């Protein structure tokens, strides 16, 4: 099977073998050593000085943790939404009582940092800005560094969904001025779903001390206090820790710059191949086309879902489909985590064969 969706992503054989190892005492010294190694690896990839916290949750659980640990009900929030997952982050904040203003960008485009600045200047009471770094529903990557610069200059917290970016494309949280950053194990980390990674900077920890949104299982302060003794506050997904510990061996061997380079090179190949097939990228400006997932418009008059079903049933190629209003209009090719150019080429060969 050639799994070409943007998550869950394929896992190396040695990671899957590690995931199947026997259980151990999650309060014992052996697991504490794994927790420390995993945390050190996360800190290096996130590029941060404070510890990244690991929660047993999906990426969405990590996003919820980001919101409830930094904000209070009634806080003014600017949500930058360029697709399904930007809207999800906004909806989480609303569910906990934040007063959310949306800066909605047409799907297929990236957010404009100047428009973020204009909206913040118009409302100095905004407490936080929510941004999805890499929007997998549209195959677009926001110019996060530029957005972070205008947000930091005006004072609000910057809470970033990096679920499908961190570990695959550069995201220098501290250097860029991000305050809260989230990722998830099933994306570029090459392990199964089950872990969410949450980092809070100094300003976010200061906000956490006053934040009053309800939280218990997702309480970052509890996770931070438990980490000091090599533990998690609640029973962790032990097998996923095993897998991540093994995955970091491959990340260290390739080097994080090598990881970024591989993603960028295969993404360029994918976009060139798509154009050679006479197909149109969904990202309107290729400067912002994602290096982890390429979204492609199905041609007019073509039954795209039928082609995707044939690719799956006849050739074992699993393409990502469009979500919500894009259902049936686009397909998505994931190229993040554990993959090679040959994997993507084989999938596109099948698309070429099945197109009329």
KANORFEN-V422951 format. One record per helix or strand of 3 or more residues. SS is the DSSP state (@ for helix, = for strand). FROM is the first residue (numbers start at 1). TO is the last residue. If there is no record, write none. Layout:
# KANORFEN-V422951
ss=<SS SS>
from=<FROM FROM>
to=<TO TO>
This chain:
# KANORFEN-V422951
ss=<= @ @ = @ = @ = @ = @ = @ = = @ @ @ @ @ = @ = @ = @>
from=<2 13 29 53 59 76 84 99 113 126 144 157 173 180 195 202 220 238 256 286 293 304 317 324 330 341>
to=<4 19 46 56 68 81 95 104 122 132 154 161 176 184 200 208 227 254 276 288 297 315 321 326 334 354>
